[in-house]
Amino acid sequence: MKLGTLCYIENNNKTLMLHRIKKKNDIHKNKWNGLGGKIIPGETPEECIIREVKEESGLNIIDPILKGIITFPKFDTMDNWMVFLYY
């Protein structure tokens, strides 16, 4: 099972989203999504989301709030994913 994180950041009733347009053969191409990514071995989900938000947006988040865990069986037709959802 692959492990990942996802974070929805709100400010003034607006949610920060990424438009996926750069990677070739991206199953998310042309879709909008929150910030996040794969958990590196030895990294906690919280450490991952703090790192991913910084890498993808330049924002430093402190004490992200875990809102739930989502599973995606055979998400990309091969791999099962467990994603830690933060706000």
Contacts in CASP RR format, 6 or more apart in sequence:
PFRMAT RR
TARGET T0000
AUTHOR 0000-0000-0000
METHOD contacts of the structure
MODEL  1
MKLGTLCYIENNNKTLMLHRIKKKNDIHKNKWNGLGGKIIPGETPEECII
REVKEESGLNIIDPILKGIITFPKFDTMDNWMVFLYY
1 79 0 8 1.000
1 80 0 8 1.000
1 81 0 8 1.000
1 82 0 8 1.000
2 38 0 8 1.000
2 79 0 8 1.000
2 80 0 8 1.000
2 81 0 8 1.000
2 82 0 8 1.000
3 38 0 8 1.000
3 39 0 8 1.000
3 45 0 8 1.000
3 81 0 8 1.000
3 82 0 8 1.000
3 83 0 8 1.000
3 84 0 8 1.000
4 36 0 8 1.000
4 37 0 8 1.000
4 38 0 8 1.000
4 39 0 8 1.000
4 45 0 8 1.000
4 48 0 8 1.000
4 81 0 8 1.000
4 82 0 8 1.000
4 83 0 8 1.000
4 84 0 8 1.000
5 36 0 8 1.000
5 37 0 8 1.000
5 39 0 8 1.000
5 45 0 8 1.000
5 48 0 8 1.000
5 49 0 8 1.000
5 52 0 8 1.000
5 83 0 8 1.000
5 84 0 8 1.000
5 85 0 8 1.000
5 86 0 8 1.000
6 33 0 8 1.000
6 34 0 8 1.000
6 35 0 8 1.000
6 36 0 8 1.000
6 37 0 8 1.000
6 49 0 8 1.000
6 70 0 8 1.000
6 83 0 8 1.000
6 84 0 8 1.000
6 85 0 8 1.000
6 86 0 8 1.000
7 34 0 8 1.000
7 35 0 8 1.000
7 36 0 8 1.000
7 49 0 8 1.000
7 52 0 8 1.000
7 53 0 8 1.000
7 61 0 8 1.000
7 64 0 8 1.000
7 85 0 8 1.000
7 86 0 8 1.000
7 87 0 8 1.000
8 15 0 8 1.000
8 16 0 8 1.000
8 34 0 8 1.000
8 85 0 8 1.000
8 86 0 8 1.000
8 87 0 8 1.000
9 15 0 8 1.000
9 16 0 8 1.000
9 34 0 8 1.000
9 35 0 8 1.000
9 53 0 8 1.000
9 57 0 8 1.000
9 59 0 8 1.000
9 61 0 8 1.000
9 87 0 8 1.000
10 16 0 8 1.000
10 87 0 8 1.000
15 34 0 8 1.000
16 34 0 8 1.000
16 35 0 8 1.000
16 57 0 8 1.000
17 32 0 8 1.000
17 33 0 8 1.000
17 34 0 8 1.000
18 32 0 8 1.000
18 33 0 8 1.000
18 34 0 8 1.000
18 35 0 8 1.000
18 56 0 8 1.000
19 30 0 8 1.000
19 31 0 8 1.000
19 32 0 8 1.000
20 26 0 8 1.000
20 28 0 8 1.000
20 29 0 8 1.000
20 30 0 8 1.000
20 31 0 8 1.000
20 32 0 8 1.000
20 33 0 8 1.000
21 29 0 8 1.000
21 30 0 8 1.000
23 29 0 8 1.000
27 76 0 8 1.000
35 49 0 8 1.000
35 52 0 8 1.000
35 53 0 8 1.000
35 56 0 8 1.000
35 57 0 8 1.000
36 48 0 8 1.000
36 49 0 8 1.000
36 52 0 8 1.000
36 53 0 8 1.000
36 56 0 8 1.000
37 48 0 8 1.000
37 52 0 8 1.000
38 48 0 8 1.000
39 45 0 8 1.000
39 48 0 8 1.000
39 84 0 8 1.000
40 48 0 8 1.000
43 51 0 8 1.000
45 66 0 8 1.000
45 84 0 8 1.000
45 86 0 8 1.000
46 64 0 8 1.000
46 66 0 8 1.000
46 86 0 8 1.000
48 84 0 8 1.000
49 61 0 8 1.000
49 64 0 8 1.000
49 84 0 8 1.000
49 86 0 8 1.000
50 60 0 8 1.000
50 61 0 8 1.000
50 64 0 8 1.000
53 59 0 8 1.000
53 60 0 8 1.000
53 61 0 8 1.000
53 64 0 8 1.000
54 60 0 8 1.000
54 61 0 8 1.000
64 86 0 8 1.000
64 87 0 8 1.000
65 86 0 8 1.000
65 87 0 8 1.000
66 84 0 8 1.000
66 85 0 8 1.000
66 86 0 8 1.000
67 85 0 8 1.000
67 86 0 8 1.000
67 87 0 8 1.000
68 84 0 8 1.000
68 85 0 8 1.000
69 82 0 8 1.000
69 83 0 8 1.000
69 84 0 8 1.000
69 85 0 8 1.000
70 82 0 8 1.000
70 83 0 8 1.000
70 85 0 8 1.000
71 80 0 8 1.000
71 81 0 8 1.000
71 82 0 8 1.000
71 83 0 8 1.000
72 80 0 8 1.000
72 81 0 8 1.000
72 82 0 8 1.000
72 83 0 8 1.000
73 80 0 8 1.000
74 80 0 8 1.000
75 81 0 8 1.000
END
